[in-house]
Amino acid sequence: MTQPGFDDGSDEDDVPEWADRIKANVAGEVRRRRKEMGWSAQELADRCEQLGHPIPRNVIANMESGRRAVLPLVDVMVLAAALETYPVCLIFPVGYVEQAQELPFQHLVPTWDALRRFTGEEEVPGHDAGLVPDFELHASLVRTAIAALEEEERARFAAKTATSRAEKEEAERRRSKYADQAVSAKYRLRYLRRDLRDEGATPPPLPPALGDVDLPEPDTDTSEERL
C-alpha cells in the first residue's frame, strides 16, 4: 500500500506501513539490547514476568522476527523496564535507526527529531503540552530553593566562625543574598502550586525543607463542630 506524500527515494512497493516501521524499530531494539545484556529470549520473558506483566518467550521471538501482528503499549513499557531503558528509546532508537516516520503518510525525519517531539522536548506548534511545563517549572523552583537554603546555611556558619570583621560581613552579605533567593523561589512555588490546584491538578510533593511553602488550610470548622 502506497502512503500519499511519502517519498524516501525507494520503490513504492517497498515502502513499509507506518505501523510496521514502529514495530520494526521496537523489535530491532529489543533484540539488540537483549543480546547486549547477554540474555536469551526466555530470560527476557522471565524478567517481564517478574515485573508483573508476563510476555512469553515465543511472543518475544515472534516480535523480534517480525511475525507478531500487534504490539500493545503495555508490552513496550514492560519490555523497556526489563531491558533497563525507556519506552521511547525502543520506539525511536537514536543512533541505531537513522530515520523514523512519526505518523502515517508523513515523510521520514531524523530519529533524534522524532524522539524529541515524542517526548515534548521539541515543541510542536498548536500542540498542548498540558501541565508538563508547569511541573518542569515546579521542579526547577524546588531545586533553586533547596540550593539557596543550603548556601544560606553555609554562609550563616561562616559568619559564626569568621575570624575577622571583614570575613563576618562578607558571610552575612552572602547569607542575606541566598535568603532572598530562597524566599523568592518559595513565593513563586506557592503561587504556582495554587494555580495548579485551581486547574484541578495535584501539585508534586514538597521536600521537608520546603514544608512552609503551602499555606495552612483554612479552618472552617465551627466551635460546635469541634465539640
C-alpha positions in Angstrom: 0.0 0.0 0.0 1.4 3.4 -1.0 1.3 6.2 1.5 0.4 9.6 0.0 3.1 12.2 0.4 5.7 9.7 1.5 8.9 9.6 -0.6 12.2 8.4 0.7 13.6 7.5 -2.7 12.7 3.9 -2.6 10.2 2.0 -4.8 6.7 2.5 -3.7 6.1 -1.2 -3.3 9.0 -1.4 -0.8 7.7 1.3 1.5 6.6 -0.3 4.7 3.5 0.8 6.5 3.9 3.3 9.4 2.8 0.7 12.0 5.3 -1.8 10.5 8.1 0.7 10.9 7.3 1.3 14.5 7.1 -2.4 15.3 10.3 -3.0 13.4 12.0 -0.3 15.5 10.8 -1.8 18.7 11.7 -5.4 17.6 15.2 -4.4 16.5 16.0 -2.5 19.6 14.6 -5.2 21.9 16.7 -7.8 20.1 19.8 -5.6 20.2 19.5 -4.7 23.9 18.7 -8.3 24.8 21.8 -9.6 23.1 23.8 -6.7 24.6 22.8 -7.8 28.1 23.6 -11.4 27.2 20.0 -12.6 27.7 18.1 -15.3 25.9 14.5 -14.7 24.9 13.5 -16.9 27.8 15.5 -14.8 30.3 13.8 -11.6 29.0 10.4 -13.3 29.3 11.3 -14.3 32.9 12.2 -10.7 33.7 8.9 -9.4 32.3 7.0 -11.9 34.4 9.0 -10.7 37.5 7.8 -7.1 36.7 4.2 -8.3 36.8 3.3 -8.5 33.1 4.2 -11.8 31.5 5.3 -11.8 27.9 6.0 -15.4 26.8 9.2 -16.4 25.1 7.5 -17.3 21.9 5.8 -13.9 21.8 9.1 -12.2 22.2 10.7 -14.4 19.5 7.8 -13.7 17.1 8.1 -10.0 17.7 11.8 -9.9 17.1 11.4 -11.9 13.9 8.5 -9.7 12.6 5.9 -12.4 12.9 3.9 -10.7 15.6 0.9 -8.8 14.2 0.3 -6.5 17.2 2.5 -4.7 19.7 0.5 -3.5 22.8 1.7 -0.3 24.5 1.8 -2.2 27.8 4.3 -4.7 26.3 6.5 -1.9 25.2 6.5 -0.4 28.6 7.4 -3.6 30.4 10.0 -4.6 27.8 11.7 -1.3 28.2 11.7 -1.7 32.0 13.0 -5.2 31.7 15.8 -4.1 29.4 16.6 -1.1 31.7 15.8 1.6 29.1 12.9 3.9 28.3 9.9 3.1 26.1 10.7 6.0 23.8 14.2 4.5 23.2 12.5 1.4 21.8 10.2 3.3 19.6 12.8 5.7 18.3 16.2 4.0 18.7 18.5 7.0 18.3 21.8 6.1 16.8 20.6 2.7 15.5 17.8 3.8 13.2 18.8 6.8 11.1 15.3 8.0 10.1 11.8 7.4 11.5 8.2 8.1 10.4 6.3 9.8 13.1 2.8 9.3 11.7 1.2 7.7 8.7 1.6 9.5 5.4 4.5 11.6 6.7 8.0 11.9 5.4 10.9 10.2 7.1 12.7 12.5 9.6 15.9 12.1 11.7 15.1 9.7 14.5 16.5 12.2 17.0 14.0 14.8 15.9 11.1 12.3 16.1 12.2 11.3 19.7 12.3 14.9 20.9 8.9 15.7 19.5 7.5 12.5 21.0 8.8 13.4 24.5 7.8 17.1 24.2 11.4 18.3 24.4 10.8 20.0 21.0 7.5 21.9 20.8 5.1 21.3 18.0 3.1 24.4 17.0 -0.5 24.1 18.1 0.1 21.1 20.4 -1.0 21.4 24.0 1.7 20.3 26.5 -0.8 20.1 29.3 0.7 20.8 32.7 4.2 19.4 31.8 5.7 22.9 31.6 4.3 23.8 35.0 5.7 20.6 36.6 9.0 21.3 35.0 9.0 24.8 36.4 8.0 23.4 39.8 11.0 21.1 39.8 13.3 23.9 38.8 12.0 26.2 41.6 12.4 23.4 44.2 16.0 22.9 43.1 16.6 26.6 43.3 15.0 27.0 46.7 16.9 24.0 48.2 20.2 25.2 46.8 19.6 28.7 48.2 18.7 27.3 51.6 21.9 25.2 51.7 24.1 28.1 50.7 22.3 30.3 53.3 23.2 27.8 56.0 26.8 27.6 54.9 27.1 31.4 54.9 25.5 31.5 58.4 28.1 29.1 59.7 30.8 31.1 58.0 29.6 34.2 59.7 29.6 32.5 63.1 33.1 31.2 62.7 34.6 34.3 61.0 37.9 35.4 62.5 37.7 39.0 61.3 35.1 41.6 60.9 35.6 41.7 57.1 35.0 37.9 56.8 31.9 38.2 59.0 30.4 41.0 56.9 31.1 39.1 53.7 29.5 36.0 55.1 26.5 38.0 56.2 26.2 39.5 52.8 26.1 36.1 51.2 23.7 34.8 53.8 21.3 37.6 53.1 21.6 37.1 49.3 20.8 33.4 49.5 18.0 34.0 52.0 16.4 36.4 49.5 16.8 33.8 46.7 15.1 31.1 48.8 12.2 33.4 49.7 11.7 34.4 46.1 11.7 30.7 44.9 9.3 29.8 47.7 6.8 32.5 46.8 6.9 31.5 43.2 6.3 27.9 44.2 3.4 28.9 46.5 1.6 30.7 43.7 2.4 28.0 41.1 1.0 25.3 43.4 -2.1 27.4 43.9 -2.6 27.8 40.2 -2.2 24.0 39.7 -4.9 23.4 42.3 -7.1 25.9 40.6 -6.7 23.8 37.4 -7.9 20.8 39.3 -4.4 19.2 39.4 -2.5 17.9 42.4 0.9 19.6 42.8 4.0 17.4 43.3 5.0 16.7 46.9 7.5 19.1 48.5 10.7 18.1 50.4 10.5 18.7 54.2 12.8 21.7 53.9 10.1 23.5 51.9 7.2 22.5 54.2 6.4 26.2 54.7 5.6 26.8 51.1 1.9 25.8 51.2 -0.3 27.9 53.4 -2.3 26.0 56.1 -5.7 25.0 55.0 -8.3 27.4 56.4 -10.1 26.1 59.5 -13.8 26.2 58.5 -15.0 24.1 61.5 -17.4 25.9 63.8 -17.0 25.8 67.5 -19.9 23.4 67.7 -18.3 21.1 65.2 -15.1 21.0 67.2 -17.1 19.9 70.2 
